[in-house]
């Protein structure tokens, strides 16, 4: 029908790492995905944030990708996932959804679901003024030790879908 199933604020790619525009389809869904490009190197109690291709000097480091829960991929290396929703472009090209929204988006999509990404959508004018943008991006980052741990995925919210 013509009624949107979900309207939400999101974060998009930086000018030098833009979110691709165009018509796509959902190609994969992974609830507990980690980035293969950005994350952390860990050695004992040392944890260093770094791109996957730039390990710190020395030996014994292991790479752990940044958590990207509720991944809904639509192009190679690009997808929707849970993360902080900033009011300005902030991602490496992915579309970040608030932690209260990402599980619902994940539940609503299926492999093959159409994805249309444009500078603006007609729904923006109709719904944007009624939507409150989350501000919890201002909170401190979680501890790096939690971000590299399997425990991170245990903190995730479950979908809560309503017919209203």
Backbone as CSV, one residue per row, in Angstrom:
resi,resn,N_x,N_y,N_z,CA_x,CA_y,CA_z,C_x,C_y,C_z
1,UNK,0.808,-1.187,0.000,0.000,0.000,0.000,0.850,1.249,0.000
2,UNK,0.210,2.351,0.197,0.873,3.653,0.170,1.345,4.092,1.547
3,UNK,1.018,3.352,2.595,1.397,3.740,3.953,2.788,3.192,4.297
4,UNK,3.713,4.064,4.729,5.043,3.572,5.110,4.960,2.639,6.318
5,UNK,5.789,1.618,6.327,5.843,0.694,7.454,6.784,1.185,8.539
6,UNK,7.747,2.034,8.171,8.718,2.523,9.138,9.281,3.845,8.628
7,UNK,9.266,4.855,9.470,9.845,6.160,9.147,10.829,6.472,10.259
8,UNK,12.065,6.810,9.899,13.073,7.041,10.932,14.203,7.920,10.421
9,UNK,14.871,8.564,11.353,16.111,9.273,11.041,17.210,8.230,10.837
10,UNK,18.228,8.585,10.069,19.349,7.682,9.848,20.614,8.501,9.638
11,UNK,21.750,7.825,9.694,23.028,8.453,9.346,23.465,7.915,7.996
12,UNK,24.090,8.778,7.202,24.548,8.402,5.863,26.046,8.635,5.735
13,UNK,26.584,8.321,4.559,28.012,8.400,4.311,28.576,9.806,4.264
14,UNK,29.827,9.897,4.665,30.587,11.145,4.580,30.745,11.561,3.116
15,UNK,31.015,12.834,2.855,31.194,13.265,1.456,32.268,12.465,0.701
16,UNK,33.343,12.070,1.386,34.403,11.307,0.718,34.150,9.794,0.732
17,UNK,33.087,9.358,1.409,32.678,7.946,1.439,31.154,7.897,1.371
18,UNK,30.582,8.365,0.265,29.128,8.545,0.201,28.347,7.230,0.171
19,UNK,27.140,7.322,0.646,26.189,6.226,0.507,25.778,6.167,-0.964
20,UNK,25.841,4.989,-1.587,25.466,4.923,-3.004,23.978,5.220,-3.199
21,UNK,23.679,5.934,-4.253,22.287,6.237,-4.600,21.870,5.344,-5.760
22,UNK,20.594,5.018,-5.795,20.077,4.203,-6.883,19.071,3.186,-6.396
23,UNK,18.808,2.229,-7.265,17.855,1.153,-6.970,18.639,-0.128,-6.699
24,UNK,18.312,-0.762,-5.599,18.995,-1.976,-5.164,17.949,-2.957,-4.649
25,UNK,18.400,-4.124,-4.232,17.553,-5.059,-3.493,18.363,-5.578,-2.310
26,UNK,17.674,-6.003,-1.277,18.342,-6.615,-0.128,18.974,-7.922,-0.602
27,UNK,20.280,-8.050,-0.363,21.012,-9.234,-0.811,21.442,-10.146,0.331
28,UNK,21.495,-9.608,1.551,21.872,-10.446,2.686,21.369,-9.833,3.983
29,UNK,21.173,-10.697,4.971,20.769,-10.269,6.308,21.606,-11.054,7.307
30,UNK,22.300,-10.330,8.184,23.151,-10.971,9.186,22.917,-10.235,10.504
31,UNK,22.328,-10.908,11.476,21.977,-10.250,12.738,23.210,-9.815,13.529
32,UNK,24.275,-10.618,13.498,25.468,-10.330,14.306,26.695,-10.133,13.421
33,UNK,26.642,-9.193,12.528,27.750,-8.947,11.588,28.812,-8.039,12.214
34,UNK,30.046,-8.269,11.800,31.160,-7.380,12.146,31.788,-6.881,10.853
35,UNK,32.313,-5.665,10.902,32.930,-5.055,9.730,34.225,-5.773,9.360
36,UNK,34.424,-5.943,8.079,35.689,-6.475,7.591,36.680,-5.376,7.255
37,UNK,36.255,-4.110,7.400,37.096,-2.975,7.010,37.525,-2.085,8.169
38,UNK,36.657,-1.909,9.148,36.927,-0.991,10.259,36.666,-1.713,11.567
39,UNK,37.538,-1.479,12.533,37.346,-2.138,13.816,38.493,-1.886,14.756
40,UNK,38.955,-2.969,15.363,39.951,-2.865,16.422,40.992,-3.965,16.263
41,UNK,42.189,-3.663,16.719,43.214,-4.677,16.882,43.405,-4.871,18.376
42,UNK,43.417,-6.132,18.791,43.546,-6.455,20.210,44.762,-7.350,20.416
43,UNK,45.446,-7.095,21.527,46.585,-7.914,21.957,46.599,-7.846,23.471
44,UNK,46.230,-8.944,24.113,46.109,-8.908,25.571,45.040,-7.901,25.972
45,UNK,45.410,-6.968,26.854,44.469,-5.927,27.286,44.539,-4.670,26.428
46,UNK,45.420,-4.669,25.424,45.527,-3.503,24.534,44.482,-3.609,23.424
47,UNK,43.770,-2.506,23.185,42.777,-2.453,22.104,42.968,-1.132,21.381
48,UNK,43.219,-1.221,20.071,43.485,-0.037,19.266,42.480,0.013,18.114
49,UNK,41.781,1.129,17.976,40.872,1.311,16.839,41.704,1.578,15.590
50,UNK,41.400,0.858,14.496,42.169,1.026,13.258,41.463,0.326,12.107
51,UNK,41.718,0.795,10.872,41.216,0.050,9.708,41.849,-1.335,9.668
52,UNK,41.157,-2.290,9.099,41.633,-3.676,9.056,42.978,-3.815,8.363
53,UNK,43.300,-2.899,7.459,44.539,-3.007,6.687,45.733,-2.341,7.368
54,UNK,45.531,-1.755,8.558,46.627,-1.041,9.228,46.830,-1.531,10.656
55,UNK,47.376,-2.735,10.831,47.615,-3.209,12.196,48.713,-2.397,12.878
56,UNK,48.644,-2.288,14.194,49.716,-1.595,14.920,51.041,-2.343,14.756
57,UNK,52.120,-1.655,15.060,53.447,-2.274,14.977,53.553,-3.405,15.996
58,UNK,54.348,-4.377,15.660,54.558,-5.496,16.571,53.726,-6.699,16.170
59,UNK,53.929,-7.793,16.901,53.219,-9.029,16.566,52.175,-9.353,17.629
60,UNK,51.336,-10.316,17.314,50.354,-10.802,18.277,49.013,-10.091,18.257
61,UNK,48.825,-9.182,17.318,47.548,-8.461,17.238,46.524,-9.308,16.501
62,UNK,45.268,-9.235,16.923,44.177,-9.873,16.183,43.145,-8.804,15.856
63,UNK,42.576,-8.895,14.671,41.581,-7.924,14.222,40.185,-8.381,14.632
64,UNK,39.384,-7.443,15.148,37.976,-7.689,15.464,37.184,-6.548,14.833
65,UNK,36.328,-6.873,13.898,35.549,-5.849,13.207,34.569,-5.137,14.123
66,UNK,34.296,-3.888,13.787,33.318,-3.101,14.536,31.955,-3.784,14.412
67,UNK,31.195,-3.877,15.506,29.888,-4.536,15.405,28.907,-3.734,14.554
68,UNK,28.213,-4.429,13.669,27.192,-3.818,12.805,25.922,-4.665,12.898
69,UNK,25.281,-4.656,14.086,24.122,-5.522,14.293,22.985,-5.227,13.323
70,UNK,22.204,-6.250,13.089,21.023,-6.169,12.232,21.382,-5.678,10.828
71,UNK,22.449,-6.246,10.284,22.935,-5.901,8.947,21.929,-6.330,7.886
72,UNK,21.575,-5.382,7.025,20.725,-5.639,5.861,21.497,-5.100,4.659
73,UNK,22.219,-5.987,3.966,23.065,-5.577,2.853,22.275,-5.345,1.583
74,UNK,22.684,-4.299,0.830,21.997,-3.995,-0.435,22.959,-3.813,-1.598
75,UNK,24.248,-3.727,-1.343,25.285,-3.627,-2.372,26.571,-4.134,-1.727
76,UNK,27.546,-4.594,-2.515,28.779,-5.095,-1.906,29.419,-4.054,-0.975
77,UNK,29.536,-4.404,0.300,30.147,-3.519,1.291,29.226,-2.448,1.845
78,UNK,27.969,-2.421,1.439,27.025,-1.398,1.899,25.770,-2.049,2.453
79,UNK,25.277,-1.462,3.540,24.049,-1.978,4.117,23.499,-1.045,5.175
80,UNK,22.358,-1.413,5.677,21.748,-0.766,6.832,22.217,-1.546,8.052
81,UNK,22.496,-0.869,9.156,22.814,-1.569,10.398,22.620,-0.631,11.578
82,UNK,22.594,-1.217,12.754,22.409,-0.443,13.979,23.663,0.369,14.273
83,UNK,23.469,1.584,14.751,24.580,2.442,15.136,24.076,3.815,15.532
84,UNK,24.988,4.657,15.959,24.611,6.017,16.344,24.084,6.775,15.133
85,UNK,23.025,7.535,15.345,22.391,8.319,14.281,22.721,9.787,14.513
86,UNK,23.705,10.268,13.785,24.145,11.658,13.892,23.308,12.539,12.967
87,UNK,23.226,13.835,13.263,22.449,14.738,12.402,23.210,15.197,11.158
88,UNK,24.424,14.703,10.976,25.258,15.048,9.818,25.823,13.749,9.236
89,UNK,26.240,13.734,7.967,26.862,12.532,7.406,28.028,12.073,8.280
90,UNK,28.088,10.763,8.563,29.052,10.296,9.548,29.612,8.900,9.243
91,UNK,29.022,8.176,8.291,29.408,6.780,8.094,30.411,6.629,6.948
92,UNK,30.855,5.399,6.750,31.738,5.069,5.631,30.925,4.632,4.416
93,UNK,29.656,5.019,4.370,28.791,4.708,3.238,27.558,3.907,3.605
94,UNK,27.601,3.236,4.742,26.424,2.486,5.182,25.356,3.442,5.706
95,UNK,24.189,2.892,5.955,23.085,3.657,6.530,22.862,3.133,7.940
96,UNK,23.126,3.991,8.917,22.959,3.599,10.319,21.550,3.897,10.797
97,UNK,21.006,2.945,11.521,19.684,3.071,12.116,19.815,3.017,13.637
98,UNK,18.980,3.766,14.332,19.002,3.810,15.794,18.767,2.411,16.373
99,UNK,19.323,2.172,17.559,19.205,0.842,18.170,17.760,0.441,18.481
100,UNK,16.857,1.406,18.603,15.443,1.071,18.792,14.746,0.743,17.472
101,UNK,15.354,1.108,16.358,14.732,0.962,15.036,15.316,-0.213,14.247
102,UNK,16.620,-0.416,14.333,17.295,-1.429,13.515,16.674,-2.824,13.621
103,UNK,16.305,-3.299,14.820,15.697,-4.636,14.874,14.375,-4.719,14.106
104,UNK,13.601,-3.646,14.143,12.324,-3.640,13.426,12.544,-3.612,11.917
105,UNK,13.493,-2.794,11.459,13.812,-2.748,10.033,14.272,-4.130,9.564
106,UNK,15.137,-4.745,10.357,15.643,-6.084,10.042,14.483,-7.073,9.899
107,UNK,13.523,-6.999,10.813,12.382,-7.915,10.787,11.456,-7.653,9.596
108,UNK,11.374,-6.409,9.155,10.480,-6.054,8.045,11.029,-6.435,6.670
109,UNK,12.339,-6.568,6.549,12.944,-6.813,5.238,13.140,-8.302,4.973
110,UNK,13.217,-8.617,3.707,13.492,-9.977,3.240,14.528,-9.876,2.119
111,UNK,15.215,-10.962,1.842,16.096,-10.992,0.678,15.229,-10.666,-0.541
112,UNK,15.677,-9.715,-1.351,14.922,-9.293,-2.521,14.058,-8.062,-2.298
113,UNK,13.932,-7.594,-1.044,13.162,-6.374,-0.783,13.793,-5.223,-1.558
114,UNK,13.005,-4.448,-2.322,13.565,-3.305,-3.056,14.091,-2.225,-2.107
115,UNK,15.199,-1.613,-2.488,15.807,-0.504,-1.744,16.035,0.624,-2.742
116,UNK,15.475,1.787,-2.459,15.685,2.962,-3.310,16.341,4.030,-2.457
117,UNK,17.540,4.435,-2.848,18.277,5.456,-2.107,18.424,6.669,-3.008
118,UNK,17.908,7.794,-2.534,17.944,9.049,-3.288,18.313,10.172,-2.334
119,UNK,18.598,11.335,-2.883,18.920,12.506,-2.064,17.776,12.818,-1.103
120,UNK,16.559,12.665,-1.570,15.370,12.873,-0.741,14.248,12.001,-1.287
121,UNK,13.283,11.714,-0.450,12.128,10.911,-0.835,10.864,11.724,-0.563
122,UNK,9.764,11.461,-1.259,8.521,12.201,-0.991,8.091,12.118,0.474
123,UNK,8.378,10.991,1.115,7.998,10.811,2.512,8.722,11.785,3.438
124,UNK,9.896,12.262,3.022,10.656,13.190,3.861,9.833,14.420,4.202
125,UNK,9.178,15.002,3.217,8.378,16.205,3.449,7.165,15.918,4.314
126,UNK,6.573,14.766,4.129,5.349,14.433,4.839,5.586,14.060,6.302
127,UNK,6.670,13.332,6.583,6.862,12.778,7.920,8.000,13.394,8.733
128,UNK,8.949,14.042,8.101,10.152,14.498,8.806,9.850,15.447,9.957
129,UNK,8.947,16.376,9.776,8.655,17.357,10.824,8.037,16.706,12.056
130,UNK,7.394,15.565,11.887,6.733,14.878,12.998,7.683,13.939,13.736
131,UNK,8.866,13.744,13.182,9.778,12.743,13.722,10.858,13.399,14.584
132,UNK,11.052,12.889,15.777,12.080,13.410,16.677,13.379,12.651,16.422
133,UNK,14.439,13.374,16.145,15.744,12.753,15.894,16.374,12.357,17.233
134,UNK,16.870,11.128,17.350,17.516,10.717,18.602,18.773,11.543,18.861
135,UNK,19.092,11.725,20.137,20.269,12.517,20.507,21.279,11.700,21.316
136,UNK,21.090,10.398,21.388,22.012,9.617,22.203,23.379,9.421,21.555
137,UNK,23.570,9.954,20.355,24.908,9.959,19.755,25.862,10.812,20.586
138,UNK,25.306,11.666,21.445,26.124,12.524,22.304,26.684,11.771,23.510
139,UNK,26.173,10.585,23.784,26.649,9.798,24.925,28.062,9.278,24.646
140,UNK,28.808,8.976,25.699,30.156,8.412,25.485,30.081,7.072,24.745
141,UNK,31.125,6.771,23.989,31.195,5.488,23.295,31.267,4.355,24.314
142,UNK,30.739,3.189,23.967,30.886,2.029,24.852,32.362,1.663,24.976
143,UNK,32.729,0.961,26.037,34.130,0.534,26.181,34.556,-0.347,25.002
144,UNK,35.786,-0.158,24.551,36.303,-0.955,23.428,36.264,-2.445,23.749
145,UNK,36.526,-2.786,25.025,36.513,-4.202,25.412,35.134,-4.822,25.181
146,UNK,34.072,-4.054,25.370,32.723,-4.562,25.106,32.475,-4.665,23.600
147,UNK,32.940,-3.680,22.845,32.717,-3.674,21.396,33.374,-4.857,20.689
148,UNK,34.493,-5.361,21.214,35.159,-6.503,20.575,34.676,-7.844,21.127
149,UNK,33.851,-7.799,22.145,33.392,-9.010,22.816,32.103,-9.548,22.199
150,UNK,31.905,-10.867,22.245,30.612,-11.429,21.836,29.466,-10.905,22.712
151,UNK,29.804,-10.415,23.907,28.785,-9.870,24.816,28.050,-8.692,24.187
152,UNK,28.706,-7.971,23.263,28.052,-6.814,22.634,26.720,-7.218,22.008
153,UNK,26.697,-8.341,21.338,25.488,-8.764,20.640,24.387,-9.213,21.602
154,UNK,24.748,-9.504,22.856,23.739,-9.868,23.857,22.998,-8.641,24.381
155,UNK,23.514,-7.437,24.102,22.867,-6.205,24.576,21.816,-5.697,23.596
156,UNK,21.654,-6.352,22.458,20.764,-5.856,21.406,19.298,-5.993,21.773
157,UNK,18.511,-5.082,21.240,17.061,-5.134,21.421,16.457,-6.104,20.413
158,UNK,15.295,-6.632,20.765,14.538,-7.500,19.861,13.533,-6.662,19.089
159,UNK,13.085,-7.158,17.931,12.073,-6.404,17.177,10.784,-6.247,17.972
160,UNK,10.149,-5.121,17.775,8.825,-4.872,18.358,7.996,-4.199,17.280
161,UNK,7.240,-4.995,16.567,6.444,-4.475,15.459,4.997,-4.314,15.890
162,UNK,4.393,-3.250,15.420,3.006,-2.948,15.738,2.246,-2.710,14.446
163,UNK,0.963,-2.974,14.450,0.158,-2.722,13.253,-0.345,-1.287,13.213
164,UNK,-0.014,-0.490,14.216,-0.469,0.914,14.253,0.483,1.825,13.536
